[in-house]
Amino acid sequence: MLVLRVGHTTFCRGGNDLVLRQHGIRSEQAASGREALEFLRLYDYDLVLMDLQLPDVPAYEVVRMMRAASLKMPVVILSDTATVQAKVKALDQGADDFLITPCDAEEIMARIRAVVRRSQGHTNSTLALGPVELLLDRRDVRVHGQSLHLSRREYAVLELLFLKQGVILNKGAFLTHLYCGMDEPEMKTIDVIICRLRKKLAIAGVPSLIDTVWGCGYILRDPSLDSVRVNDPQSEAQTGMANWAARAAVAA
């Protein structure tokens, strides 16, 4: 998960960066609201953690400008003190949550997961497709009920695919999710990670979870389609064509 931190409030006991890293979250830092808007135009963050008080413009004004520019990243506003009116204004302008800081690490991580999950259209912390389950709260992947060991980057790639189910993700989207423009490796690095991920899934009994869309990128596919292919190749082909037509959106 990739987060943009706006401001310098210590929102969590134990230190912001340390707590985020312990929960597998990478973060970028913006010192002001205007700098945050520049970052948001360049990168596709999963979440924005923004101080209520910023040196240039109020947080609710930054959120208003984000929504006016069709930037849909979820936003959590942070403040060590706030009136009811301030909370209401921030939420009405488009913020997704408001937290009084400092707060317990487990609480803020649970809120982050919930906001990101809802922003992608998921209501449950466990995302499933066929026999594969991704447990966002535990950063765990299970196949047929058995835990599957993945590296940090393999998990991050699969997490993004699950959060963006139904969307074709190009390699640039994966690089942003993994590296956010900092020391980004070559595009083929994503192919290597996908290859390793596919091998581990195949060994676990799911050889066809990740599809390659040539010239576009990667997308999750329902493993149950395999039985359709075996029983009726023509029906499977027609179903596949309909599915691709319905899922024409490509993540930039």
N, C-alpha and C positions, 0 to 999 in steps of 0.2 A: 504494500500500500504506500502511496506517495502523498505526502501532506505538505502544504505551504503554511508556514508559521509567519504571521504578520504581527510585528511588535515584539516586546521583550518580557512580557509578564511571565513570572514563574507560576505555571498553572498546576504543577504537580509536585507533591512532596517526593524528593529523591532526585529532582533534576529533570527538566524537559527532555533533552536529547537522550539521556540514558534510558529513561522509561520508554520512550518511543522505540529506540533500538531494541530493547529487550522484548518488545512485542512485534518485532519484525516490520516496523514502520520507518520509512526513510523520510527525511524532511528537508525542505529548503527554507531559507530565512529571508524575509523582506522586512525592512526597517520601517517603511511608511506605507500608507494606503496607495499612493501613486506608483510606488515601486511594485507593490503587490499586483496592481492592474497590468503592469508590463509583463510580469512573470506569468500571469494568468492568460495573457494573449499568446504566450509562447508555448506553454506546456499544459498538458491535460492532467491536472491533479485530481486525486480521489476526494480530497477534503481540504478546506481552508480553516485553520484555527486562527482567529483574529482578535486582537485586543480591542476592547471597547474604545479606549483612549489611545489615539495615534498622534504622532507629532504634526501631521499636516491636515488630515480631514477625519471626521468621526467615522467609526466603523460602519454605522448604518448608511452613511453616504457612499462608502465604498461598495457596500452590498447593493445599494440602489443602482450604482453605475454598472456593476457586474450584470445585474439582471437586465438593465436597459441595453447592454451590449450582447445579450443572449448567452452570457457565460453561466452555465448551469451547475457548476461545481457546488456541492453542499458547503454551507458555512456554519461554523460554531463560534459564537461570540464569547469572549472570556473577559471577566472583570472581577476585581477583588471586592467591589461594592457597586451597586446599581439600584436605581429607583425602579419601581414598577413601570413608570412611563418610559424609561430608557429601554427596558426589556421589550415592552410592547412595540416601541418604535422600530427596534432592530428586527424583531420577528415580522412585523408588518411590511418592512422593506424587502424581506426575502431571506433572512437568516433562518437556519433550520433548527438551531438550538441555542441556549444561553446558559453558561455555567459560571457560578461564583467560585473564584479561586482563592487559595489553593484547594484542591480536592484530592480525594483518594485516587491512586493510580488505576485501580481496577474499575472505579466508576467512570473515569474519563475514557478509558479504553473501551468499555462497554458502550458508552454513548457514541464514540467514534465509529465503532463497528455498526451500531444500529442506524446511524445517520447515513453512512456509506451504503449499507445494505438497502435501505429504503430508497435511496437516490437511484439505485439500479433496478428497482422494481421487485426486490426480494423482501419478504416479511419474516423469514426464518433465518437463524444463524447457521443452519445446515443447508447447504445447496447440493442438490442431487441431480444426477443424470444417469439413468440406467443403474448399474450396480456401484457407481462411483459416488461417494459423498465427500464434500469438502466442508470441514467444520471450521468456520471463520473464527469462532471464539477460542479454539484450541490450536489453530494453525495446523490442522491434521487432515490427512487424506485417507479415506478408507475405501477399499475395493472388496465387495462381497463381505463386508463387515470386518475385514482385516486391515490394520494400519499399514500404509505404504510409505516407506522412508524416501523422502525427497530432499534434495539440497535446498538451500534458501532461494536460489534463483529458479530452480525447477518449480518450487511451490509458488513463487511469485507469478510465474508465467501461467500456471494452471489456475491460480486465483483470479487473474485478470480475465482469462477465458470464461470462467464460471460466472464472474460478475457481469460480463458482457455477453451472456448467452444470446445467440441469435444474431450477433454482429460479427462481420468479418474483420479481423484485426490485422493490420499490416505490421511489418517489422519495426517501423518507426514507433508505433504505439507501444510495442514491447520494450524498445530501447528507452523510451521516455519513462515507462513504468519502473524499469530496473535501474536506470542510471540518471535520468532527468538532465541530460545534456552535459554531465560531468564525466570526463574521461570515457566517453562512449566508445565501445569497441566497434569492429566492423559488423555490418548487417548479418554476415554469415554466422556470427555468434548465436543469434536467435535460432538459426537452423540447427546448430549443434545442441542447444538446450532442448529444443522440441524433439530432436532425435533421441536424446537420452530419456526424456520424459515418455516418449512413445514406447521405448524398449521396456521401461519399468512397468508401464501399464499393460503391455502385452504379456510380460511374465506373470503379472497378477491376473490375467485372464480377460483383459479388455484391449484388444489390438487396434480398435478403430474408433477411439474416442475423439481424436483430433484430426480434422480433415484439412488438406491443403487445397486452397482455392488458387489455382495457378495465375500468377500475375497480380494477385491481390493480397493474399496472406493466409491466415489460419482461422478456423472456426470449430466449435464443438459440434459433434454430431451424436445423435441418439444411437447407442449401440444396438438397440432393438431393431433398427432398420436392417441389420445384417440378416435377420431371419426372413425379412421381406425379400431381400436380394436373392437368397437361396431358393425360396419358394416360387417367386414370380419376378424374374429379372425385368420384364417390361413394366410391371407395376411399380417396382422400386425406382426405375429410371424416371417414370412419370412423376412419382412422389418427390424424387430428388430435384427435378426441374422446378416443380412448384415451390418447394422449400427455398431454393436459391432465389427464385423470383421474389418471394416474400421477404427475403433477408438481404436485399440488395445493398443496404447501407454498409459502407466501409468505414471503419474508424480511422481517422487521420492520425 
